Amino acid sequence: MSEETRTMQTADTTPARAPEDAPALVKKIGRTTYVVRVHFSKTSTETMSDKIRRMLKNEIQQM
């Protein structure tokens, strides 16, 4: 099996990076360690449940 290099390009919509001391989820899969930091918009009107439903609906529509 060959190894692929994957890159993800995203639009930078956040005004600043999360502080290094922000809570993080760390998961190691194989030789790759993923560090995920989370921030929440103070102006958002969508709940987490609403967002998950929307994402699942969009995923199903793409199939």
C-alpha positions, -999 to +999 in steps of 0.1 A: +000+000+000+014+034-009+013+064+014-004+095+002+003+131+013-029+148+020-034+185+025-065+204+034-071+239+022-096+260+041-106+296+041-093+314+071-125+328+086-113+330+122-100+364+133-071+347+152-057+313+161-068+295+192-045+300+221-020+272+226-034+266+261-070+261+247-084+226+254-074+201+227-084+166+217-053+145+209-057+113+189-028+092+175-037+070+146-007+050+133+022+073+130+001+104+128-010+125+158-040+147+154-044+177+177-079+193+174-087+226+191-122+239+192-137+274+194-173+285+193-187+316+177-203+340+202-227+352+175-238+318+163-276+310+163-272+274+154-270+248+181-246+218+179-275+195+173-287+217+145-252+217+130-248+179+131-283+175+115-273+199+088-240+182+081-256+147+080-283+160+056-257+175+033-237+143+034-267+122+024-275+146-004-240+142-018-243+104-021 
